[in-house]
């Protein structure tokens, strides 16, 4: 009888323990899951800018400028920037909510680039992924030789829109104010585009 009573007490305790665990507001696994999905306030992704113009023409320039802006923002220690491979793996018609879910970022930068000879028009939008609302948008008309300064200006406008308090080093990192040779910069972006391509005989011959 004592043996059966002990078994009964163990069973009752086990039942109540299981019930309490099931009805608790948050199990330890839930807490771990929430911690893993927590999104940093100052996290951001730079999507590949849309190419406006004939198919494939100047596509390398569009990708290059997008990547250079991403790299520039990555030099701001107060920001957490999603990697290029992660950001560019998303579909072209991606929504802000999809960006938030896939990349775990609070903001995204998207835009478009149109190039006509040595002139470029760049449109940029800063969007909060939680709401899908635009925080800032601007269109720039520049000469190709002003491309690096334009990247600096865009990066500064983004950090100002996010109201980030930047360190002196971060401010220096996004204020290069470098003048470039337009042809040299064009060749630089074209070379980077070739390096991103899969290694094949065809692509090597096109280089």
C-alpha positions as a Markdown table, in Angstrom:
| # | Residue | x | y | z |
|---|---|---|---|---|
| 1 | Unk | 0.0 | 0.0 | 0.0 |
| 2 | Unk | 2.8 | 2.4 | 0.9 |
| 3 | Unk | 4.4 | 1.6 | -2.5 |
| 4 | Unk | 1.2 | 2.4 | -4.4 |
| 5 | Unk | 0.7 | 5.6 | -2.4 |
| 6 | Unk | 4.3 | 6.7 | -3.3 |
| 7 | Unk | 3.7 | 6.0 | -7.0 |
| 8 | Unk | 0.4 | 8.0 | -6.8 |
| 9 | Unk | 2.1 | 11.0 | -5.2 |
| 10 | Unk | 4.8 | 11.0 | -7.8 |
| 11 | Unk | 2.2 | 10.8 | -10.6 |
| 12 | Unk | 0.2 | 13.7 | -9.1 |
| 13 | Unk | 3.4 | 15.8 | -8.7 |
| 14 | Unk | 4.5 | 15.1 | -12.2 |
| 15 | Unk | 1.0 | 16.0 | -13.6 |
| 16 | Unk | 0.9 | 19.4 | -11.7 |
| 17 | Unk | 4.5 | 20.2 | -12.7 |
| 18 | Unk | 3.7 | 19.5 | -16.4 |
| 19 | Unk | 0.5 | 21.6 | -16.2 |
| 20 | Unk | 2.4 | 24.5 | -14.6 |
| 21 | Unk | 5.1 | 24.4 | -17.3 |
| 22 | Unk | 2.5 | 24.3 | -20.1 |
| 23 | Unk | 0.5 | 27.3 | -18.7 |
| 24 | Unk | 3.4 | 29.5 | -17.7 |
| 25 | Unk | 3.6 | 32.7 | -19.7 |
| 26 | Unk | 7.0 | 31.9 | -21.2 |
| 27 | Unk | 9.1 | 28.8 | -21.0 |
| 28 | Unk | 12.9 | 28.9 | -21.1 |
| 29 | Unk | 12.7 | 27.8 | -24.8 |
| 30 | Unk | 10.4 | 30.7 | -25.5 |
| 31 | Unk | 12.8 | 33.1 | -23.9 |
| 32 | Unk | 15.7 | 31.7 | -25.9 |
| 33 | Unk | 13.6 | 32.0 | -29.1 |
| 34 | Unk | 12.7 | 35.7 | -28.3 |
| 35 | Unk | 16.3 | 36.5 | -27.6 |
| 36 | Unk | 17.4 | 35.0 | -30.9 |
| 37 | Unk | 14.8 | 37.0 | -32.8 |
| 38 | Unk | 15.4 | 40.3 | -31.0 |
| 39 | Unk | 16.1 | 43.0 | -33.6 |
| 40 | Unk | 18.8 | 45.6 | -32.8 |
| 41 | Unk | 17.4 | 49.2 | -32.9 |
| 42 | Unk | 20.3 | 50.4 | -35.1 |
| 43 | Unk | 20.4 | 47.5 | -37.5 |
| 44 | Unk | 20.0 | 48.2 | -41.3 |
| 45 | Unk | 20.2 | 46.5 | -44.7 |
| 46 | Unk | 21.1 | 48.0 | -48.0 |
| 47 | Unk | 19.3 | 46.3 | -50.9 |
| 48 | Unk | 20.6 | 46.2 | -54.4 |
| 49 | Unk | 19.4 | 49.4 | -56.1 |
| 50 | Unk | 17.0 | 49.1 | -59.0 |
| 51 | Unk | 18.6 | 49.5 | -62.4 |
| 52 | Unk | 16.7 | 52.0 | -64.6 |
| 53 | Unk | 17.6 | 51.7 | -68.2 |
| 54 | Unk | 18.2 | 49.1 | -70.9 |
| 55 | Unk | 18.5 | 45.6 | -69.6 |
| 56 | Unk | 22.1 | 44.7 | -68.6 |
| 57 | Unk | 23.5 | 48.1 | -69.7 |
| 58 | Unk | 25.3 | 49.7 | -66.7 |
| 59 | Unk | 24.1 | 47.0 | -64.4 |
| 60 | Unk | 27.6 | 46.6 | -63.0 |
| 61 | Unk | 27.6 | 50.3 | -62.1 |
| 62 | Unk | 24.3 | 50.0 | -60.3 |
| 63 | Unk | 25.5 | 47.0 | -58.3 |
| 64 | Unk | 28.9 | 48.6 | -57.6 |
| 65 | Unk | 27.4 | 51.8 | -56.2 |
| 66 | Unk | 25.0 | 49.9 | -54.0 |
| 67 | Unk | 27.8 | 47.8 | -52.6 |
| 68 | Unk | 30.0 | 50.8 | -52.0 |
| 69 | Unk | 27.2 | 52.5 | -50.0 |
| 70 | Unk | 26.8 | 49.3 | -47.9 |
| 71 | Unk | 30.5 | 49.1 | -47.2 |
| 72 | Unk | 30.5 | 52.8 | -46.2 |
| 73 | Unk | 27.7 | 52.3 | -43.7 |
| 74 | Unk | 29.4 | 49.2 | -42.4 |
| 75 | Unk | 32.3 | 51.5 | -41.3 |
| 76 | Unk | 29.9 | 53.2 | -38.8 |
| 77 | Unk | 30.4 | 51.4 | -35.6 |
| 78 | Unk | 27.1 | 52.6 | -34.2 |
| 79 | Unk | 25.3 | 50.6 | -37.0 |
| 80 | Unk | 24.8 | 46.9 | -37.5 |
| 81 | Unk | 24.7 | 46.3 | -41.3 |
| 82 | Unk | 23.5 | 43.1 | -42.9 |
| 83 | Unk | 26.0 | 41.5 | -45.3 |
| 84 | Unk | 25.8 | 42.0 | -49.0 |
| 85 | Unk | 25.2 | 38.3 | -49.7 |
| 86 | Unk | 22.3 | 38.2 | -47.3 |
| 87 | Unk | 20.7 | 41.5 | -48.5 |
| 88 | Unk | 21.1 | 40.7 | -52.2 |
| 89 | Unk | 19.8 | 37.2 | -51.9 |
| 90 | Unk | 16.2 | 38.6 | -51.4 |
| 91 | Unk | 13.8 | 38.7 | -54.3 |
| 92 | Unk | 13.4 | 42.0 | -56.3 |
| 93 | Unk | 9.8 | 42.5 | -55.1 |
| 94 | Unk | 10.7 | 42.0 | -51.4 |
| 95 | Unk | 8.6 | 43.8 | -48.8 |
| 96 | Unk | 9.8 | 45.6 | -45.7 |
| 97 | Unk | 8.2 | 43.0 | -43.5 |
| 98 | Unk | 10.0 | 40.2 | -45.4 |
| 99 | Unk | 13.3 | 42.1 | -44.9 |
| 100 | Unk | 12.6 | 42.4 | -41.2 |
| 101 | Unk | 11.8 | 38.7 | -40.9 |
| 102 | Unk | 14.7 | 37.4 | -43.1 |
| 103 | Unk | 17.5 | 39.8 | -42.1 |
| 104 | Unk | 16.4 | 40.8 | -38.6 |
| 105 | Unk | 17.0 | 44.5 | -39.3 |
| 106 | Unk | 15.1 | 47.6 | -38.1 |
| 107 | Unk | 15.7 | 49.6 | -41.2 |
| 108 | Unk | 16.3 | 49.2 | -44.9 |
| 109 | Unk | 17.8 | 51.3 | -47.7 |
| 110 | Unk | 16.5 | 50.9 | -51.2 |
| 111 | Unk | 16.6 | 53.0 | -54.3 |
| 112 | Unk | 17.2 | 53.3 | -58.0 |
| 113 | Unk | 20.0 | 54.4 | -60.3 |
| 114 | Unk | 19.8 | 55.8 | -63.8 |
| 115 | Unk | 23.0 | 56.6 | -65.7 |
| 116 | Unk | 23.3 | 58.5 | -69.0 |
| 117 | Unk | 26.9 | 58.7 | -70.1 |
| 118 | Unk | 28.7 | 60.7 | -67.4 |
| 119 | Unk | 25.6 | 61.7 | -65.5 |
| 120 | Unk | 23.8 | 59.7 | -62.8 |
| 121 | Unk | 20.4 | 60.1 | -61.1 |
| 122 | Unk | 20.2 | 58.3 | -57.7 |
| 123 | Unk | 17.0 | 58.0 | -55.7 |
| 124 | Unk | 17.3 | 56.7 | -52.2 |
| 125 | Unk | 14.7 | 55.8 | -49.5 |
| 126 | Unk | 15.2 | 54.9 | -45.9 |
| 127 | Unk | 12.4 | 52.7 | -44.6 |
| 128 | Unk | 11.5 | 51.4 | -41.1 |
| 129 | Unk | 10.8 | 47.7 | -41.6 |
| 130 | Unk | 8.4 | 47.4 | -38.7 |
| 131 | Unk | 5.9 | 49.9 | -40.1 |
| 132 | Unk | 6.9 | 50.1 | -43.8 |
| 133 | Unk | 6.9 | 53.9 | -43.5 |
| 134 | Unk | 9.5 | 56.1 | -45.2 |
| 135 | Unk | 11.7 | 58.0 | -42.8 |
| 136 | Unk | 13.7 | 59.8 | -45.5 |
| 137 | Unk | 13.9 | 60.0 | -49.3 |
| 138 | Unk | 16.0 | 62.0 | -51.7 |
| 139 | Unk | 16.9 | 62.2 | -55.4 |
| 140 | Unk | 20.4 | 63.2 | -56.5 |
| 141 | Unk | 21.5 | 64.4 | -59.9 |
| 142 | Unk | 25.3 | 64.2 | -60.2 |
| 143 | Unk | 28.3 | 63.9 | -62.5 |
| 144 | Unk | 29.9 | 60.4 | -62.5 |
| 145 | Unk | 33.1 | 62.0 | -61.0 |
| 146 | Unk | 31.1 | 63.0 | -57.9 |
| 147 | Unk | 30.1 | 59.4 | -57.2 |
| 148 | Unk | 32.2 | 58.9 | -54.1 |
| 149 | Unk | 31.1 | 62.3 | -52.6 |
| 150 | Unk | 27.6 | 61.3 | -53.3 |
| 151 | Unk | 28.0 | 58.0 | -51.3 |
| 152 | Unk | 29.3 | 60.1 | -48.4 |
| 153 | Unk | 26.4 | 62.4 | -48.6 |
| 154 | Unk | 23.9 | 59.6 | -48.7 |
| 155 | Unk | 25.5 | 57.8 | -45.7 |
| 156 | Unk | 25.5 | 61.1 | -43.7 |
| 157 | Unk | 21.8 | 61.7 | -44.5 |
| 158 | Unk | 20.9 | 58.2 | -43.4 |
| 159 | Unk | 22.7 | 58.4 | -40.1 |
| 160 | Unk | 21.2 | 61.9 | -39.5 |
| 161 | Unk | 17.7 | 60.5 | -40.2 |
| 162 | Unk | 18.3 | 57.7 | -37.7 |
| 163 | Unk | 19.4 | 60.4 | -35.2 |
| 164 | Unk | 22.6 | 58.4 | -34.4 |
| 165 | Unk | 25.2 | 60.0 | -32.2 |
| 166 | Unk | 28.3 | 59.1 | -34.1 |
| 167 | Unk | 31.8 | 58.9 | -32.7 |
| 168 | Unk | 34.5 | 61.0 | -34.2 |
| 169 | Unk | 36.0 | 58.0 | -36.0 |
| 170 | Unk | 32.6 | 57.1 | -37.5 |
| 171 | Unk | 32.1 | 60.6 | -38.8 |
| 172 | Unk | 35.5 | 60.5 | -40.3 |
| 173 | Unk | 34.8 | 57.2 | -42.0 |
| 174 | Unk | 31.8 | 58.6 | -43.9 |
| 175 | Unk | 33.4 | 61.9 | -44.8 |
| 176 | Unk | 36.0 | 60.9 | -47.4 |
| 177 | Unk | 35.4 | 63.9 | -49.7 |
| 178 | Unk | 37.5 | 62.2 | -52.4 |
| 179 | Unk | 37.7 | 63.4 | -56.0 |
| 180 | Unk | 38.0 | 60.6 | -58.6 |
| 181 | Unk | 38.6 | 60.2 | -62.2 |
| 182 | Unk | 35.3 | 59.2 | -63.8 |
| 183 | Unk | 36.8 | 56.6 | -66.2 |
| 184 | Unk | 38.9 | 55.0 | -63.5 |
| 185 | Unk | 35.9 | 54.7 | -61.2 |
| 186 | Unk | 33.9 | 53.2 | -63.9 |
| 187 | Unk | 36.6 | 50.6 | -64.6 |
| 188 | Unk | 36.9 | 49.9 | -60.9 |
| 189 | Unk | 33.1 | 49.1 | -60.6 |
| 190 | Unk | 33.2 | 47.0 | -63.7 |
| 191 | Unk | 36.2 | 45.0 | -62.3 |
| 192 | Unk | 34.3 | 44.3 | -59.1 |
| 193 | Unk | 31.3 | 43.1 | -61.0 |
| 194 | Unk | 33.5 | 40.6 | -62.9 |
| 195 | Unk | 34.9 | 39.4 | -59.6 |
| 196 | Unk | 31.4 | 38.7 | -58.2 |
| 197 | Unk | 30.6 | 36.4 | -61.2 |
| 198 | Unk | 30.9 | 32.7 | -61.0 |
| 199 | Unk | 34.4 | 31.5 | -62.1 |
| 200 | Unk | 34.0 | 30.1 | -65.6 |
| 201 | Unk | 35.9 | 30.2 | -68.9 |
| 202 | Unk | 33.1 | 32.3 | -70.4 |
| 203 | Unk | 33.2 | 34.9 | -67.6 |
| 204 | Unk | 37.0 | 35.0 | -67.6 |
| 205 | Unk | 37.1 | 35.6 | -71.4 |
| 206 | Unk | 34.6 | 38.4 | -71.0 |
| 207 | Unk | 36.9 | 40.1 | -68.4 |
